[in-house]
Amino acid sequence: MPAATIKTTVRNYALIIIGTALMAFATASVLEPASLITGGFSGIAIIVKQFTGHLIPGGIPLSVTNLVLNIPVLLIAMRLKGIRYLLHTGFATVMLSFWLSVLPVVPLAEGDLLLSSLFGGIFMGAGIGLVFITQATTGGTDLIAALIQHFLRHYSISSILWVIDTVIVLVGAFLYGIQVTLYAVIAIYLTSKISDGIIDGLKFSKAAFVITEKPE
């Protein structure tokens, strides 16, 4: 294997490890304590944990729900897309569940919904961006959207993903109230902007037009 290929592979896996750690921190230490449901399997995991607290001390761990939900999705994706398609995504999914299970919960913005939505969105967006630039995902609803689009070609993946995550957010609104959901929307917006910025390399340009009769 060429040295350049080895370097790229190591870089990609390192970015996935760092990115999933940031996502796990955002979910467990910022979003979950504030009951901010921002969509995705992480949102479902937060709901499951809080509503199973009376059955299991502390509720079903976020890592368990995330892994259990992703296993059938990954198997279906492997059947439809092939195993090469899932190498990075499978690794990212396992790493996210790993970090969710081992990282200590640090109440970064406990009791403050605004700070929770701001920092939750920033950390989650940074993590997602680092994972996405390796051409991987962490499974979840984005992979489900890709699988649905495999059969419904006339819909884009982003449109399908928007519908799925909207349903999850609406469930959060029903369970926790509209005020918490509005703060969750702030987190969702920041997540999108930060991740897009990382994927695009935070590049921007300015253009200036000079109109003159003396071009020299």
C-alpha positions as CSV (number, residue, x, y, z in Angstrom):
1,M,0.0,0.0,0.0
2,P,1.5,3.4,-1.0
3,A,2.6,5.7,1.8
4,A,0.1,8.4,0.8
5,T,-2.7,5.9,1.0
6,I,-1.6,4.8,4.5
7,K,-1.4,8.4,5.6
8,T,-4.9,9.2,4.4
9,T,-6.3,6.1,6.0
10,V,-4.7,6.9,9.4
11,R,-5.9,10.5,9.1
12,N,-9.5,9.4,8.3
13,Y,-9.7,7.0,11.2
14,A,-8.2,9.6,13.6
15,L,-10.7,12.2,12.5
16,I,-13.5,9.6,13.0
17,I,-12.3,8.9,16.5
18,I,-12.1,12.6,17.4
19,G,-15.4,13.4,15.7
20,T,-17.4,10.7,17.4
21,A,-15.9,11.7,20.8
22,L,-17.1,15.3,20.3
23,M,-20.6,14.0,19.2
24,A,-20.7,11.7,22.3
25,F,-19.7,14.6,24.6
26,A,-22.4,16.8,23.1
27,T,-25.1,14.2,23.4
28,A,-24.3,12.9,26.9
29,S,-23.0,16.0,28.7
30,V,-25.0,18.9,27.0
31,L,-28.1,17.8,25.1
32,E,-29.3,14.9,27.2
33,P,-29.2,16.7,30.5
34,A,-31.2,19.6,29.0
35,S,-33.7,17.2,27.3
36,L,-32.8,18.8,23.9
37,I,-34.1,16.5,21.2
38,T,-32.3,17.4,18.0
39,G,-33.2,14.5,15.8
40,G,-31.2,11.4,14.8
41,F,-30.6,8.3,16.8
42,S,-29.1,10.4,19.5
43,G,-32.4,12.1,20.0
44,I,-34.2,8.8,20.1
45,A,-31.6,7.5,22.6
46,I,-32.2,10.5,24.9
47,I,-36.0,9.8,24.8
48,V,-35.5,6.1,25.6
49,K,-33.1,6.8,28.4
50,Q,-35.4,9.3,30.2
51,F,-38.5,7.1,29.8
52,T,-36.9,3.9,31.0
53,G,-35.5,5.5,34.2
54,H,-38.2,4.0,36.3
55,L,-37.4,0.5,34.9
56,I,-33.6,0.6,35.0
57,P,-31.6,2.9,37.3
58,G,-30.5,5.8,35.1
59,G,-32.4,4.4,32.2
60,I,-31.1,2.5,29.2
61,P,-27.7,3.9,28.4
62,L,-27.4,6.1,25.3
63,S,-24.6,3.8,23.9
64,V,-26.9,0.8,24.0
65,T,-29.8,2.4,22.3
66,N,-27.5,3.9,19.6
67,L,-25.9,0.5,18.9
68,V,-29.1,-1.5,18.9
69,L,-30.8,0.9,16.5
70,N,-27.9,0.9,14.2
71,I,-27.2,-2.8,13.9
72,P,-30.2,-3.7,11.7
73,V,-29.7,-0.5,9.6
74,L,-26.1,-1.4,9.0
75,L,-27.0,-5.0,8.0
76,I,-29.6,-3.7,5.5
77,A,-27.1,-1.2,4.2
78,M,-24.4,-3.9,3.8
79,R,-26.9,-6.0,1.8
80,L,-27.9,-3.1,-0.5
81,K,-24.7,-1.2,-0.8
82,G,-21.9,-3.7,-0.1
83,I,-19.4,-4.1,2.7
84,R,-16.9,-1.5,1.3
85,Y,-19.6,1.2,1.6
86,L,-19.8,0.5,5.4
87,L,-16.2,0.2,6.4
88,H,-15.9,3.8,7.7
89,T,-19.5,4.1,8.7
90,G,-19.4,0.9,10.7
91,F,-16.3,2.0,12.5
92,A,-17.8,5.4,13.3
93,T,-21.0,3.8,14.6
94,V,-19.1,1.6,17.0
95,M,-16.8,4.4,18.1
96,L,-19.8,6.7,18.9
97,S,-21.3,4.0,21.1
98,F,-17.9,3.4,22.7
99,W,-17.5,7.0,23.6
100,L,-21.0,7.3,24.9
101,S,-20.3,4.4,27.2
102,V,-16.9,5.5,28.5
103,L,-16.8,9.3,28.5
104,P,-17.7,10.8,31.9
105,V,-20.7,13.1,31.9
106,V,-19.6,16.7,32.5
107,P,-22.6,19.0,33.3
108,L,-21.2,21.8,31.0
109,A,-24.3,24.0,31.0
110,E,-26.6,22.4,33.6
111,G,-29.9,24.2,34.0
112,D,-29.2,26.7,31.2
113,L,-31.1,25.9,28.0
114,L,-29.5,28.6,26.0
115,L,-26.0,27.6,26.8
116,S,-26.9,24.0,26.3
117,S,-28.3,24.7,22.8
118,L,-25.3,26.8,21.8
119,F,-22.6,24.5,23.0
120,G,-24.5,21.3,22.2
121,G,-24.8,22.6,18.6
122,I,-21.2,23.6,18.4
123,F,-19.7,20.4,19.7
124,M,-22.2,18.2,17.7
125,G,-21.6,20.2,14.5
126,A,-17.8,19.9,14.9
127,G,-18.0,16.2,15.5
128,I,-20.3,15.5,12.6
129,G,-18.1,17.7,10.3
130,L,-15.0,15.7,11.2
131,V,-16.7,12.4,10.5
132,F,-18.3,13.6,7.2
133,I,-15.0,14.8,5.7
134,T,-13.8,11.2,5.8
135,Q,-16.8,10.2,3.6
136,A,-18.4,8.4,6.5
137,T,-21.4,8.8,8.7
138,T,-22.3,7.5,12.2
139,G,-25.2,5.5,10.8
140,G,-28.5,6.7,12.3
141,T,-31.1,8.6,10.4
142,D,-28.8,9.8,7.7
143,L,-28.1,6.2,6.7
144,I,-31.8,5.4,6.9
145,A,-32.4,8.3,4.5
146,A,-29.8,6.9,2.1
147,L,-31.5,3.5,2.2
148,I,-35.0,4.9,1.6
149,Q,-33.6,7.0,-1.3
150,H,-32.3,3.7,-2.8
151,F,-35.9,2.8,-3.4
152,L,-37.4,6.3,-3.8
153,R,-35.1,7.8,-6.3
154,H,-37.3,10.8,-7.0
155,Y,-36.6,12.1,-3.4
156,S,-33.3,13.5,-2.3
157,I,-31.5,12.1,0.8
158,S,-31.6,15.5,2.4
159,S,-35.4,15.8,2.0
160,I,-36.0,12.3,3.4
161,L,-33.6,13.0,6.3
162,W,-35.4,16.3,7.0
163,V,-38.7,14.4,7.3
164,I,-37.3,11.7,9.6
165,D,-35.6,14.2,11.9
166,T,-38.6,16.5,12.0
167,V,-40.8,13.6,13.3
168,I,-38.2,13.0,16.1
169,V,-38.1,16.6,17.0
170,L,-41.9,16.8,17.1
171,V,-42.0,13.8,19.4
172,G,-39.6,15.8,21.6
173,A,-41.9,18.8,21.5
174,F,-44.8,16.6,22.5
175,L,-42.9,15.1,25.5
176,Y,-41.0,18.2,26.7
177,G,-42.9,21.2,25.5
178,I,-42.5,23.8,22.8
179,Q,-40.0,26.0,24.7
180,V,-37.4,23.2,25.0
181,T,-38.0,22.4,21.3
182,L,-37.3,25.9,20.3
183,Y,-33.9,25.8,22.0
184,A,-33.3,22.4,20.3
185,V,-33.9,24.2,16.9
186,I,-31.0,26.6,17.8
187,A,-28.8,23.6,18.4
188,I,-29.9,22.0,15.1
189,Y,-29.1,25.2,13.2
190,L,-25.7,25.6,14.8
191,T,-24.9,21.9,14.2
192,S,-25.7,22.4,10.5
193,K,-23.7,25.6,10.1
194,I,-20.6,24.3,12.0
195,S,-20.6,20.9,10.2
196,D,-21.0,22.6,6.8
197,G,-18.2,25.0,7.7
198,I,-15.8,22.2,8.5
199,I,-16.8,20.2,5.4
200,D,-16.3,23.2,3.2
201,G,-13.0,24.1,4.9
202,L,-14.4,27.4,6.3
203,K,-13.5,28.9,2.9
204,F,-14.9,32.2,1.7
205,S,-14.0,34.7,-0.9
206,K,-14.8,38.3,-1.8
207,A,-15.2,39.8,-5.2
208,A,-14.7,43.4,-6.1
209,F,-15.8,45.0,-9.4
210,V,-14.2,48.2,-10.6
211,I,-16.0,50.0,-13.3
212,T,-13.9,52.7,-15.0
213,E,-13.1,54.3,-18.3
214,K,-9.3,54.1,-17.4
215,P,-8.6,50.4,-16.9
216,E,-4.8,51.0,-17.1
